[in-house]
Amino acid sequence: QVPVLQTNNGPGLTGLMTIAAHLVRQAKKDQLLGSTAEEKAVVQQWLEYRVTRVNGGSSKEDTRIILKDLNMHLEDKVYLAGNIFTLADILMYYGLHHIMVDLTVQEKEKYLNVSRWFNHIQHYPGVRQHLSNVVFIKNRLYTNAH
């Protein structure tokens, strides 16, 4: 189902990205869309990925590929668009929450960069809202087998 936002003046807005970008501009938080042309393009790319891949991905294999892609991308980055927090981080967080909640400790360790990023985003002021906190173990557990 496609979200629709009914505005007071004019026609309604359709589509997650269109509505989100509109609300960002309304709130005068344009930096969430990226500052430079390159950042704006990267934010758009991840918003598109969110709608086409994350929303469309339903199988275990789709989920594995999404987590693998993100894990590689986040290897040397704090946020999806590099070193700035953007709308892409917020909407990807919401798109992945149901997946991250169900991951085992081992899966969270396998996708360590995604786990680090997700944990950071869920603690970003005002982001998590009504969603449950996903728990990540801070240190690895070792058995002392002889």
Disulfide bonds with the S-S distance in Angstrom:
none
